[in-house]
Amino acid sequence: MAYEASEIMTAAALQYTNKELDEASVDLSKLRMLMIDAREKIKSGKSKVVFGDAATEKGFLSAMDETNIKMLSDLAVG
């Protein structure tokens, strides 16, 4: 299965208020922290993001790489 990064990044962004997203959008380090926090929420089960199965969840979580500028861009768009 191909993972559409914009889908998981949109799902990740939906966990936050507009204010939180606006604050994260002001610099790259804050956007990175948002991605790390979103990934940890999903991993811990504290998120309302639902995946079809464990393999799909693992694939999407691996795409949430805060060191990858493309993924950060997708998060910002999402």
N, C-alpha and C positions, 0 to 999 in steps of 0.2 A: 504494500500500500504506500502510495506517495502521500507525504504529509504536507498539507497546505499551511505554511507558517502563519499566514494571516488569520486563519481560523482559530488556531490555538492562542495567538496573541490577542485576538478580539475577545475570546473567552476569558483570558487572563485579565484583560482590562475591565471587563464587566464586573469584576469583584471589587472595584474601587469607586469611590465617589468622584464626581467631576473635579472637586477641589483637590483631591489626592492626585488625580491624573495631571491636572494643571501644574501642581507643584513638581511632579516628576518630570514634566516636559521642559523645565528650564535649563537642565544640563545633563550631560551624558552620565555622570556618576549617579544622579538621582534616578535616571531611567534604568540603569543597571540594578540599582537597589530594588526598584519596583519589580523587575523581572525575577530577581532572586526571591523576593517575598512571595510573589505569585506562584512560583514553582514550589516553594516550601508549603504554601497553603494547600496546593493541589496534592502534593505528596503526603501530607499529614491527614488529609481527609477533611480539613477545615474549610474547604471550598465547595461551592455548589456546582463546579464544573464536573460534568459526567461524561465518561468515555464508554464506548461500546464494550470494550473488554480490556484486560490488563495489558495485552500487547500493544493496543492502540494508545493507551495511556503512556506506556513506556516510550513509545516512539515520539509522541508529542512532547513529553517532558525532556527527552534528549535534545529536541529542537530548541528548547528554551535555554540557550547558551548566551549568557550575558557578555561573553568575550567576542561574540560574533556580531559585527556591526550590521549585517543584513537582518539578523533576528531582532536586534534593537530597533532597527528601522521599521520592521514589520510590527513590533509592539507599539511604536509611536503611531503608526497608521491605524492599527487596531483600536 
